[in-house]
């Protein structure tokens, strides 16, 4: 199972990969990545940032920080280091079960543009498989307990079931789209590899006369 700290680290690295940010802006952006109803506290973010600084993954952007401090209340601006870029590349390309979990899938999805088509498809298929397993469990549980549930609890169960079914359909559409794009890319690559022209294949008139 994915740890929430892993998703937070990936979110911070991915955002700083795009541009340097101070802690307040990072908190807003990470909260948006984590999804509705999940607010990232400073008590979670700043220990993570300090640890990442100690690990050499991020560093204080001194030039930007000094400019900010001279104009308004001091804020530390963070930037990605070379080690941080390598760590981001490793995390974002990881397509195992940890990338399919509720806590981390949305963060991985947000940085899909930095991954290969193969990685995207593996993560999408893994997420769909995980949700299909969840659907089977919920349907089985609902069938067994339907008679004992009041109508409000039953509606809540149905609402959850509908939400998961919608996400499964959405994932299936994304997977199909990725496969079409992947196939088109392969055809383009294959076409680009054909360099022989008709002029190369057809003997010249001068050669025929000989």
C-alpha positions, 0 to 999 in steps of 0.5 A: 500500500502506498504511503501518503508521504510518498505521494506528498514527496512526488507532488512537491518534486513534480511542482518544483520541477515546473518552477521554484515555489515558496511553501505557501504556494506549494501548500495550495498546489499540493492540496489541489493535487490531492483532491477535494476534501483533503487539505494539506496542513503546514504540519505535514508539508514543512517537515517533508520540505525539511527532510527533502532539503536534508536529503539534497532533493530540494534547496533554497533558491537564494536569489529568489528568496532574497528578492522576496524578502526585500519586498515583503514578509520573508518566505523561503523559495524552494527549487529542485536540485539535480538529485531531486530531478533524478528522484522525480524521474524515478518516482513518476515512472514507477507503475507498480501497485503504489501508483494505483492507490487512492492516496497516490493515483491522482498525483501520478495522473497529474504528472502523466505528461512526464511519463511514457505511454507504457507507464501511463497505460500500466498505471491506468490498467492497474487502477482500473483493476483495483477498482474492479476488485472493489466493485466486486466486494461492494456488490457482494456485500450489498447483495448479502446485506440489502435486506438489513439496510435502511433505505438511506444506508442503501442509497449511500452504498449505491452512490458509492457503487455508481462513483466507482463504476463511473471511474472504471468507465473513465479509465477504460476510455483513457486506456483506449485513447492511450493505446490509439495514440501509442499505435499512431506513434509507432506507425509514425516512427515506422514510416520515418524509418523508411528512407529508400526512395523510388529514385534509389530503386529504379535503374536510370535510363543511362544504366539501362542503355549500358 
